[in-house]
């Protein structure tokens, strides 16, 4: 049975030290996917963007021998966020007002293929959000992965719309949990 020894917590200062390890696991998980946005040179700028975000937080799951098998990260949405831009149907204006303390954006939740179905994703998710001061959490997930959408719904997220957040991105489901 696969066993995670502990979930580790990182801030931007600490996560930068494991940046390459995060990228290596991302590469391994998406190897052969054919997704042009999953290539290391395409994904690294996204990771770097989040590492630079104020109040960035990351959780990492490791085996007893220290092997990284999953991680989750994100940061609160700031007042100048474009997160809600282009979500259709458009959300009520009051729902999109951010101040850096209202909404935590879960940017990435990734688990090695061999560790799926072990509860590792849920442990990473819950550890990342435990004690967060924000009143709600948002995430974007590919529309063509309905099982992933269902998992998030079972964790209390509601589908609030769809979006294509930047040129070249796939259509994503915007989800929110209060």
N, C-alpha and C positions, 0 to 999 in steps of 0.2 A: 504494500500500500504506500502511496506517495504521502510523505509527511513534510509539512512546512514547519521549520523549527520556530520561526518567529516572523512577525511583520515588523519591518524597520520603517522609521519615519525620517524623512529628509525635508529640509528647507532648500531654497535655491542655493545657499552657500554649500550645503552638503551634497545636493543632487548633482551639482556641476562636477564633483569628484567622481561620480559614477555615470556621467554622461555617456561615455563610450560603451559601458556595459548595458545601459538602457538601449542604445542604438543597436548593439549586437543582438540583444534578445528580439528587438523589433525586426531586424533582418531575418533572424531564424524563423520567426512566426510567419512572416509574409513571403518567405522564399518560395519562388515558383508561382506566386499568386497572379502575376501579370499586371498587377495594379501599378500604374506609373507613379502614383503618389506614395507608394510604399517603399520605393527605392530609397536607399540611405541618403543620397544627395537631395532628394525631394523631402524626406521626412525630417532630417536634421534641422532645417530652419524652423519648422514648427516646434520641435522640442526646444530649441534655443529661445524662441519667442516666449514659451511658457516658463522656461527657467528664469527669464528676465522679469517676469510678472511680479508685481508687488504681492506679498503674502502667498507665493507659490508653496504648494505642499505636495509631497509625494510619499507613497507607501510602496514598499518592496517586499516580496515574499522570497525567502531563501530556504534551500534545503539545509539539513544539519551540516553539510560540508561547505556551505556558503554559496552554492550555485543559485543564481537569480532565476526564478521561474515565473515571475509575474510582477507587474507594477501598475499603479494608478497614480494619476497626477492631475492637478488643475490649480485654479486660483480664483479669487473673487472677481466678478465683473466690475470694471471701473465706470465712472460716469461718462467716459468717452468711448465706451464699447460699441462695436458694430454687430455684436452677437445676434441681436434681434432683427437686424436689417434684412429684408427680403424674406422673412418668414411668412408663409401664406397658409391659411388666411392670416392677414395682419392681426397681431395681438392688440388689445386695447392699449392705448398709450400709457396708462397707469401701470400696466404689467411690464412695460419695457424700461421703466425708469430705474437706473442703477446708480449707486453711490459708493461702490467699493466695499459695502458691508451687507448688501441685501441678498445677492445671489452668488453661490459658488458654482463655477463652471468646471465640470468633470471633463477634462479634455481627452484623457486616454485611460483605458482600462485594458490591459493586455496580459494574457496568460499563455505560457508555452503550451503547445498542442498536447503534450503528454500529461499535462496537469489539469486539463479541462475536465469538468465533471467531479472535481474533488472538493468543491466549495472554496477554492482559492480566490476566485474572482469576487465572490461575495465578501470574503474576509478582507480583501484589499479595499474594496469599496467602503465597507463599514468602518474600517480602521481609518481610512482617509477622511471620512466625514465625521467621525466621533469627536464631539466637543467643538465642532466648528460653530462660530458665532452667527453665520448667515442663516436667514430664515428659510431659504430654499436652495435647491440644487437644480442645475440644468445640464443637459448633455445633447449631443448630436450623434446619431447613429445611422449607418446606411439603410436606406429604404428597402434595399434588396436583401436584407437580412432579417426577415420577419421573426425568426426565433430569438434573435438578440433583442428586438423590440419587445417581444413577449416576456423575456427575462426581466428587462427593466420595468415593465408594467407590473410584474409580480413583486418587484422591490418597491412599489409605490409611485413610480413615475407615470405621468399622464402625457399622452401625445398631444402637443399643442399646435402643431403645424409641420410644414416641410420647408426646406430651403436648399439653395445651392450657395454656400457661403463665399465662394470665390471662383473665378474662371478656372475651369478644368476639374472642379470638385464634382463628386457624384451628388445626386439628390439625396438629402439627408432628412431624417425625422427629427424634429425638435421636440425634446421631452423636458418636463418640469416636475419636480417633486417639492411640495411645500411641507 
